[in-house]
C-alpha cells in the first residue's frame, strides 16, 4: 500500500501509519468519550435558551418602564376643574368677568330685582304660592263640593288680607272682613278698635298686612309666598281649615334712597266653617278659631297698626334682638294675639 497523503498534500512515514493503526485498534487515553445523558440534556437546554451573556444569571433585571405621572396629574386637575364649574358656576363667571358675586353688594336687592339674594327668589308669587289640597272630600255637615268652595274662600281671605294692593297701602280690608262671621263677638270687637286705636291686643297686624304710605311702599308688583291650606273635621261637625303661609314683602322708604328691606311675615290662621244649625253664623262666612304670626324686619316698637320696616340706623339698632331664620318653616311659631315676644333679628332676608 502506498503512502497516504494528508489534506495539505504532506505524506506520513511508515512509522506514523503503523502507530496510527495500532492506536485505532487499541484506543487512546485521551480519545473523546461518549457524553452522558445528563450532559446531553444540559447541552440541549443551553442551545435552546437565548444567550444571556456572561454571568447572565447575576445580571440586573430589565428596567421597568417609567410611570407617566405627569399625565395622571393633568387628568386629576382636569376632573377637579370640571367639578368646580359644575358646583360653582357663579364663581367661574366672577373669575372671567372680574366681578365677585359673593360680596354683599352683589346680593343686595334692587328696584328691578327686589328678591335678589333671598331664598324667596325661587318662590311662587301671590296666591300661586298657597298650596291647596289635591282633593276636597265631604267633612261633617259639608259635602265635597261645599268643602271645595270653603277652601277657595279661605284662600280668598288670605289674598284679601295679606296680598291686596290697597290693604298693603294701608286701606281698610273690607273684602277680608266680609268673610268673617259677623256674630263672632271677640273678633268683631278687635276689628272695631284695631284701626282706630291699635294696641298689643287689638292690632290689625294680627290678621292683616299693612304699611304706612307716608313711611314705606311696596317695591314692584310681586309678593312672594309659600305655604298651604289643610282641613279636617272640627267641633260640632264643622270644617276646620288651617292656613300656614309665609309672605315676603320688599319695601323701600318713601321719599328715601334706594335701600330695600324685605319684611317677612309667617301667619297661621285656623278657620271654622260652622254648621248653621249648631252655631250662629251667616252663609259664606267663617269663625276664627286662632291667629298668630311671626314677623322680621317689620318694626319692634309700640304697635301702630302698620309694619314699620327699619331703614338705615333703625335697622342696625334692631339687629341686637334674638336671631331668627324667617325662612325656616319646619319649626312652629308662637306669636299670637296676647304675645309680647321680643323682636327677632333675621339671619337672612
C-alpha positions as CSV (number, residue, x, y, z in Angstrom):
1,X,0.0,0.0,0.0
2,X,1.4,3.3,-1.0
3,X,1.9,6.0,1.5
4,X,-1.1,8.1,2.4
5,X,-1.4,11.8,1.7
6,X,-2.6,14.5,4.2
7,X,-5.2,17.1,3.1
8,X,-2.5,19.6,2.8
9,X,-0.6,17.3,0.5
10,X,2.0,16.2,3.0
11,X,2.8,12.5,3.4
12,X,3.1,10.4,6.6
13,X,6.0,8.0,7.3
14,X,5.6,4.2,7.6
15,X,6.2,4.5,11.4
16,X,3.4,7.1,11.8
17,X,0.9,5.0,9.9
18,X,1.8,2.0,12.0
19,X,1.2,3.9,15.2
20,X,-2.0,5.3,13.9
21,X,-3.4,1.9,13.0
22,X,-2.3,0.5,16.4
23,X,-4.0,3.3,18.4
24,X,-7.1,3.0,16.3
25,X,-7.5,-0.6,17.3
26,X,-6.5,-0.2,21.0
27,X,-7.8,3.3,21.6
28,X,-6.0,6.2,23.3
29,X,-6.3,7.5,26.8
30,X,-7.2,11.0,25.6
31,X,-9.7,10.0,23.0
32,X,-13.1,11.7,23.4
33,X,-15.6,9.7,25.3
34,X,-19.4,9.4,24.6
35,X,-21.2,12.2,26.6
36,X,-23.6,11.0,29.4
37,X,-27.4,11.5,29.1
38,X,-27.3,14.4,31.7
39,X,-24.5,16.1,29.7
40,X,-26.6,15.8,26.5
41,X,-29.7,17.3,28.3
42,X,-27.6,20.3,29.6
43,X,-26.1,20.9,26.2
44,X,-29.6,20.8,24.6
45,X,-31.0,23.3,27.1
46,X,-28.1,25.7,26.6
47,X,-28.6,25.6,22.8
48,X,-32.3,26.4,23.1
49,X,-32.1,29.2,25.7
50,X,-31.2,32.7,24.5
51,X,-27.8,34.0,25.1
52,X,-27.8,35.9,28.4
53,X,-24.2,36.8,28.1
54,X,-21.6,36.1,30.7
55,X,-22.9,35.8,34.2
56,X,-26.4,36.3,32.9
57,X,-27.9,34.8,36.0
58,X,-26.3,37.5,38.0
59,X,-27.1,40.3,35.7
60,X,-29.5,43.2,36.6
61,X,-33.2,42.7,35.8
62,X,-34.6,44.7,32.8
63,X,-35.5,48.3,33.7
64,X,-39.3,48.8,34.3
65,X,-41.0,51.4,32.2
66,X,-41.3,54.7,34.0
67,X,-44.9,55.6,35.0
68,X,-46.4,58.6,33.3
69,X,-47.0,60.6,36.5
70,X,-47.4,63.8,34.6
71,X,-50.4,62.7,32.7
72,X,-52.1,61.4,35.9
73,X,-51.7,64.9,37.5
74,X,-53.1,66.6,34.4
75,X,-56.1,64.3,34.3
76,X,-56.8,64.9,38.0
77,X,-56.6,68.7,37.6
78,X,-59.0,68.5,34.7
79,X,-61.5,66.5,36.7
80,X,-61.3,69.0,39.6
81,X,-61.8,71.9,37.2
82,X,-65.0,70.3,35.8
83,X,-66.3,69.7,39.3
84,X,-65.7,73.4,40.2
85,X,-67.5,74.6,37.2
86,X,-70.5,72.3,37.9
87,X,-70.8,73.2,41.6
88,X,-69.9,76.9,41.5
89,X,-70.8,78.4,38.0
90,X,-71.2,81.8,39.5
91,X,-67.7,81.8,40.8
92,X,-66.4,80.9,37.3
93,X,-68.3,83.9,35.8
94,X,-66.8,86.1,38.5
95,X,-63.3,84.9,37.6
96,X,-63.8,85.6,33.9
97,X,-65.5,88.9,34.3
98,X,-63.5,90.1,37.3
99,X,-66.6,90.5,39.5
100,X,-67.4,88.9,42.8
101,X,-71.0,87.7,43.4
102,X,-70.1,86.7,46.9
103,X,-69.7,90.3,48.0
104,X,-72.7,91.9,49.9
105,X,-73.2,94.4,47.1
106,X,-73.7,91.6,44.6
107,X,-76.5,90.2,46.7
108,X,-78.2,93.4,47.6
109,X,-81.8,93.8,46.3
110,X,-82.6,96.4,43.6
111,X,-85.8,98.0,42.3
112,X,-85.5,95.8,39.2
113,X,-84.8,92.6,41.3
114,X,-86.2,93.2,44.8
115,X,-85.8,89.5,45.8
116,X,-82.1,89.3,44.8
117,X,-80.1,87.3,47.2
118,X,-83.2,86.0,49.0
119,X,-84.4,82.4,49.3
120,X,-87.8,83.8,48.2
121,X,-86.4,84.5,44.8
122,X,-87.4,81.0,43.7
123,X,-90.8,81.1,45.4
124,X,-94.1,81.5,43.6
125,X,-95.9,84.9,43.5
126,X,-99.1,85.8,45.2
127,X,-101.9,83.3,45.5
128,X,-99.9,80.8,43.4
129,X,-97.6,80.1,46.4
130,X,-100.5,78.9,48.5
131,X,-100.9,75.2,48.0
132,X,-104.4,73.8,48.1
133,X,-105.4,70.2,49.0
134,X,-105.4,67.9,46.0
135,X,-108.9,66.7,46.6
136,X,-111.9,68.0,48.6
137,X,-113.8,65.4,50.5
138,X,-117.0,65.6,52.5
139,X,-116.4,66.6,56.1
140,X,-119.0,66.8,58.8
141,X,-122.1,68.7,57.6
142,X,-120.5,69.7,54.3
143,X,-120.4,67.8,51.0
144,X,-117.3,67.5,49.0
145,X,-118.4,70.4,46.7
146,X,-119.1,72.6,49.7
147,X,-115.7,71.8,51.2
148,X,-114.1,72.8,47.9
149,X,-115.9,76.2,48.0
150,X,-115.0,76.8,51.6
151,X,-111.3,76.1,50.8
152,X,-111.4,78.6,47.9
153,X,-113.0,81.3,50.2
154,X,-110.4,80.6,52.8
155,X,-107.7,81.3,50.3
156,X,-109.6,84.4,49.2
157,X,-109.4,85.7,52.8
158,X,-105.6,85.3,52.7
159,X,-105.4,87.2,49.4
160,X,-107.7,90.0,50.6
161,X,-106.0,90.3,54.0
162,X,-102.3,89.9,53.0
163,X,-101.9,90.4,49.3
164,X,-104.4,93.1,48.3
165,X,-102.6,96.1,47.0
166,X,-104.9,98.6,48.6
167,X,-104.7,96.9,52.0
168,X,-100.9,96.8,51.7
169,X,-101.0,100.6,51.3
170,X,-103.0,101.0,54.5
171,X,-106.6,100.7,53.3
172,X,-109.2,99.1,55.4
173,X,-109.6,95.4,54.4
174,X,-113.3,95.4,53.7
175,X,-113.3,92.3,51.4
176,X,-111.5,90.2,54.1
177,X,-113.7,91.4,56.9
178,X,-116.8,90.5,54.9
179,X,-115.7,86.8,55.1
180,X,-115.6,86.8,58.9
181,X,-118.7,85.6,60.9
182,X,-120.3,88.9,62.0
183,X,-121.7,87.2,65.1
184,X,-118.3,86.3,66.5
185,X,-118.1,88.9,69.2
186,X,-114.4,88.8,70.2
187,X,-113.2,89.2,66.7
188,X,-115.7,91.9,65.9
189,X,-114.6,93.8,69.0
190,X,-111.0,93.6,67.7
191,X,-112.0,94.9,64.3
192,X,-113.9,97.9,65.8
193,X,-110.9,99.2,67.7
194,X,-107.9,97.9,65.8
195,X,-107.9,100.5,63.0
196,X,-108.8,103.4,65.3
197,X,-106.6,102.8,68.4
198,X,-104.3,99.9,67.7
199,X,-102.6,98.2,70.6
200,X,-101.0,94.9,71.7
201,X,-104.3,93.1,71.9
202,X,-106.1,95.0,69.2
203,X,-103.5,95.2,66.4
204,X,-104.8,94.9,62.8
205,X,-101.5,93.2,62.0
206,X,-102.7,90.1,63.8
207,X,-104.9,89.4,60.8
208,X,-103.8,91.9,58.0
209,X,-100.6,93.1,56.4
210,X,-100.4,96.9,56.1
211,X,-97.7,99.5,55.5
212,X,-98.0,103.2,56.3
213,X,-97.8,105.0,52.9
214,X,-96.0,108.0,54.4
215,X,-93.2,105.8,55.6
216,X,-92.8,102.8,53.2
217,X,-94.1,101.4,50.0
218,X,-94.0,98.1,48.2
219,X,-91.3,97.7,45.6
220,X,-92.7,96.3,42.4
221,X,-95.9,94.3,42.0
222,X,-94.9,91.0,43.4
223,X,-95.2,89.5,46.9
224,X,-93.5,86.1,47.3
225,X,-95.4,83.4,49.1
226,X,-95.0,79.8,50.3
227,X,-97.5,77.8,52.4
228,X,-100.5,75.6,52.3
229,X,-104.1,75.0,53.4
230,X,-105.1,71.8,55.2
231,X,-108.5,70.8,56.5
232,X,-110.1,68.3,58.9
233,X,-113.4,68.0,60.9
234,X,-113.6,70.3,63.9
235,X,-116.0,70.8,66.7
236,X,-119.8,70.1,66.2
237,X,-119.0,68.7,62.7
238,X,-117.6,71.9,61.4
239,X,-115.0,72.1,58.6
240,X,-111.8,73.4,60.2
241,X,-109.2,74.9,57.8
242,X,-105.7,75.7,58.8
243,X,-103.6,78.1,56.8
244,X,-99.8,78.3,57.3
245,X,-98.3,80.8,54.9
246,X,-95.2,83.0,54.7
247,X,-95.3,86.3,52.9
248,X,-92.2,88.2,51.7
249,X,-92.7,92.0,51.1
250,X,-89.9,94.0,49.5
251,X,-90.3,97.6,50.6
252,X,-88.4,100.9,50.3
253,X,-88.6,104.1,52.3
254,X,-91.0,106.7,50.9
255,X,-89.0,109.6,49.5
256,X,-85.8,108.0,50.6
257,X,-82.8,106.4,48.9
258,X,-82.7,103.1,47.1
259,X,-82.4,100.9,50.2
260,X,-84.7,97.9,50.1
261,X,-85.8,95.9,53.1
262,X,-87.8,92.7,52.9
263,X,-90.4,92.3,55.6
264,X,-91.2,88.6,56.2
265,X,-94.4,87.5,57.8
266,X,-95.5,84.0,58.6
267,X,-99.1,83.6,59.5
268,X,-101.1,80.7,61.0
269,X,-104.9,81.0,60.9
270,X,-107.4,78.4,62.0
271,X,-110.8,79.0,60.5
272,X,-114.1,77.2,61.3
273,X,-116.8,76.8,58.7
274,X,-119.7,76.1,61.2
275,X,-122.9,74.2,60.8
276,X,-125.6,77.0,60.9
277,X,-127.9,74.5,62.6
278,X,-125.5,74.4,65.6
279,X,-123.6,77.8,65.6
280,X,-125.0,81.3,64.8
281,X,-123.3,82.3,61.6
282,X,-124.0,83.8,58.2
283,X,-123.8,81.9,54.9
284,X,-120.4,82.2,53.3
285,X,-118.6,83.3,56.4
286,X,-116.3,81.5,58.9
287,X,-115.3,81.9,62.6
288,X,-111.7,82.5,63.5
289,X,-110.5,79.8,66.0
290,X,-107.0,81.2,66.4
291,X,-104.5,83.5,64.8
292,X,-100.8,84.1,65.3
293,X,-97.9,85.4,63.3
294,X,-94.1,85.8,63.2
295,X,-92.5,88.8,61.7
296,X,-89.0,90.1,61.0
297,X,-87.9,93.5,59.6
298,X,-91.3,94.9,60.4
299,X,-90.7,97.0,63.5
300,X,-90.2,96.3,67.2
301,X,-91.8,99.4,68.9
302,X,-95.3,100.3,70.1
303,X,-98.0,98.9,67.8
304,X,-99.1,101.4,65.2
305,X,-101.3,99.3,63.1
306,X,-98.7,99.1,60.4
307,X,-95.5,97.2,59.7
308,X,-92.6,99.6,60.3
309,X,-89.6,98.3,58.3
310,X,-86.3,99.5,59.7
311,X,-84.1,101.6,57.4
312,X,-80.6,102.8,57.9
313,X,-79.7,103.4,61.5
314,X,-83.0,102.0,62.7
315,X,-82.2,98.7,61.0
316,X,-78.8,98.5,62.7
317,X,-80.4,99.2,66.1
318,X,-82.8,96.3,65.6
319,X,-80.0,93.8,64.9
320,X,-79.5,93.3,68.6
321,X,-82.5,91.1,69.1
322,X,-82.7,87.3,69.1
323,X,-81.7,85.6,65.8
324,X,-84.5,84.1,63.7
325,X,-84.5,82.4,60.4
326,X,-87.7,83.6,58.8
327,X,-87.5,81.0,56.0
328,X,-87.3,78.0,58.3
329,X,-90.9,76.6,58.0
330,X,-90.1,73.4,59.8
331,X,-90.4,74.9,63.3
332,X,-93.6,76.0,65.0
333,X,-94.0,79.7,65.9
334,X,-95.9,81.3,68.8
335,X,-96.6,84.9,68.3
336,X,-100.3,85.3,69.0
337,X,-102.9,87.9,70.0
338,X,-101.6,88.4,73.5
339,X,-97.9,87.6,73.0
340,X,-95.2,90.0,73.9
341,X,-92.3,88.2,72.3
342,X,-89.2,90.2,71.8
343,X,-88.3,91.4,68.4
344,X,-86.5,88.9,66.2
345,X,-83.4,89.6,64.0
346,X,-83.5,87.9,60.7
347,X,-80.4,85.8,59.9
348,X,-81.3,86.1,56.2
349,X,-83.9,88.0,54.3
